[in-house]
């Protein structure tokens, strides 16, 4: 099997992105990622709050968690805050959260590895050691990116700096893209160049910011409904995580199409 030439224009690129997404069944892969994301979300928030609160105090911990929570829906943020309210000062909860987070993260990155193998048309027969190494590298780099973003927000809070309007949106996109970049650079089994990996995280970051704005508008109206309660909140969290997973995978599809790496055939190496 051979690859294809890069798209000649925007319309051709969009057409090929849709074709590849349908051929590899991106929507189904996103469902699996959403499950492991749900398993990892609350333990991550609880652990981050407990650790930061012990080092810098609860006020700074709240700022950090709020920054990370911008990637969640309003309902998701409320769920996280409710969990944190019962976890302050309880290191036992932090220990349990760390164990669950480790398991959920390993499964999540394993699922991401398989997803990127499918996107790039690979057989997905990597060794267990290779998967663990790639997952550890991506997890470490992504954690570093998130830490930088959260750290910048904490510094801005301490200095009393407020970023508003377009500047705030651009800063949010930039921070999310940095955090996501390792996923698109490390996980593909194929050799991906630095600049070749850039479009994916940028597209994903823009998509997440737009989706967050859309969900906020939706919740502004749905929150008035009597049906909007605990069950509706859980459903929205699951839906939000599914959409996040879908956007992340579409970023990988964008990279493949723009680089002309699509496989002509059933989507796997001979």
N, C-alpha and C positions, 0 to 999 in steps of 0.2 A: 504494500500500500504506500501511497505517496501523499504528501501534503498538497496544499493549494497555494496559489499566489495571494498576497494580501489584497483585500478589497480595494476596488478602484474609486469608490465613493461612499458617501454616507448611506445612501439607500441600499447599495449592495451589502454593506456591512450589517445593516439592520436585518436584511433578509437572511443573511447567513447566520446571524446570531439567533434568530428565531428558529431556523432549520436545525442548527446544532442543539439548541435547548430542547426541542421536541424529540430529536433522535436519541439523546442520552437520558431523557426523562428527568429533567432537572427538578420538576415539581415533586416527584417521588423522593428523590435524594434529600430535598430540603426538609421533608417531614421527619426523616431520621435525625437530621442535625438539630431540628427544633426540640426533639425529645431530650437529647443530651444537653442542649442548652438550658432547658428547663431544670434538669437535674443539677446543673452547675451554678445557676444564677443566684439562688438564695444563699448557698454556702459561701460563695465568693463575697457577696455583700456583707454577710455576717462576719466572716473572717477579717475582711478589710476594716470593718468598723472596730472590731475588738482590738486589732493590732494598732491601728492609728490612734484610737482613743487612749490606749495604754501609754503611747509615746508622746502624743501632742495634746491630748485632751479631747473631750467629746465635741466641742465646737468645730475644731479642725476636721475631725472625723466625719462630721455631718456634711461639711463642705465637700470633702473627698467623695463621699457616697453620692451626694447630689450630682457631682460632675459625672461620675460613672453612670448614674441613673438617667442621664440625658439620652442614652441609647435605648431606654425602655419607654413603654407607653406610660401615661399618667397612672393607669391602674397598676402596672408593674412596679412603678416607683412607690405607690401606696403599700403594696404587698411587701416590698423590701423593707420599707420603714417600719411596718408593723412587726416584722420579724426582728429587726434591729432593736426595737423598743424593749424586747424581752431578753436581749442578749448582752446588754451593757454590763461589763465587769464579769461576765461569766466565761471564764477561760475554758470551762468544760465544753460549752457550746462551740467555742472556737476550735477546739481539738476535733470534735465530731465533724464540724464544717470542713476542716482541712482534709480529713479522710474522704468525705463524700466528694469534695471538690477535686481531689486528686484522681479518684476513680472516674468521675464524670468528665474531667478534662482529658484523660487518656482515651476514653471512649469517643469523646467528641473529636479529638484530633485524629484518631484512627478512622472515624467516619469521613472526616475531611480528606484524609489521605486517599481513601478509596474513591471519594467523589472526584478529586483532581485527577486521579488515574483515569477515570472514566471520561472526564472532560477532555483530557489530552490524548485519549485513544490508546492508553497503555493497558497491559494485561492485568496490572494490579497484583503481581506475584512478588512483591518485595519481601525481603526477609523480616522477621520480627525485630531483629536488631536495628535494621534500617528504619523501620517505622517508628521505633522508640526514639532513635536519635533525631529523626526529622521532627517528631512531635515535641521532643524536649527543646530543640532549637527554636521551633516556631513558638512554643509556649513561652520560653524565656524572652525572645525578642518582642513578642506581642505584649507580654507583661511589662517589659521595659518601656515600650511605646505608651502604654496606658499610664504607667507611673510618671512618665515625663508630662503627659497631658494633665494628669491629676495634680502633679507638683506645680505646674504652671498656674493652675486654678487656685491652689492654696496660696502661692506667692502673691497672686493678684488680689486675693481676699485680704491677706495680711497688709498689703500696701494700700488697700482701699481703691484699687483700680477697677473700673467697670467698663467692659467692652460691650457696646450696643450696636444694634442695627446690622448692616451688611458685614462690618468688621467681625462681629461676634459669630455670624454664620460662617464666614470664611475661616475663622480660627477654629471653629468646631469641625468643619470639613477637613482642614489640615491635620488636626489632632487625630481624628478617626482614621484618616488615610495612613498616617504614620503607624498607628497601632495595627492596621490590617496588612500593611505591606509585607511583613514576613510570611504571611499565609500564601501569598501569590508568588513569592520568590523561593521559598523553601519547599513547599509541598509538591509542586510538579516534579515528576520523576525525570522529565526531559530537562535538558540544560536551558534554563531561562536567563536571559541577560537582565541586568539591573533595570535599564530603561524599558525593556520589554514588559517587565512586571508592573510598571507604574500605572498604566490605564485602569487595571482592575480595581485596586484599592481606591483610586480617585472616583471611579464610577460608583463603587459600593458606598463610599462615604457620602457622595451627593445623594444617592438613593435613600440612605438611612436618614439623612437630614430632612429630605422631602417627605418621607413616610412619617417621620415623627410629627412634622407640621400637620400632615393630613389626619393623623390619629388624634391630635389635640383638637382639631376642628370637629371631628366626629364625636369625641367625648364631650365636647362642650354642649352638644345637643342630646347625646345618648344618656348623659348623666342625669337628665331630668326625667327619664323614663322610670316607672316603678319596677320594670323588669331588670333594671341595672342594679345588681347587687353583688353578693359574693360570687355567685355562679357566673354572672356576666363578667366580673373582674377576672376570674380564672380563664374564661374563654378568650378574653381579650389578650391576656398575657401569652397564652399558647399561640393565638393567631399572630401576635406581634413577633414572637420568636420564629415562627414559620416564615414570615415575610422577611425577617432579617437573614435567615438561612438562604432564602431564595435570592435575595440581593447579593449575598456573598458569592454564591455559585454563579450568578450571572456575570459578576466581575471576572471570574475565571474564564467564562465563555467569551467575554469581550477580548481578553488577552489572547486566547487561542485564535479567534477570528482575525484580529488585527495583525497578528504575526503570521497568518497563513498556515497554521499548524493543524488545521482540520484534516482528519483522515478520510480519504476517499474510500468508502466501503462501509462495512458494518461498524466501524468506529474502534477497531482494535488492530494491534500489530499482528502480522502474520506469524 
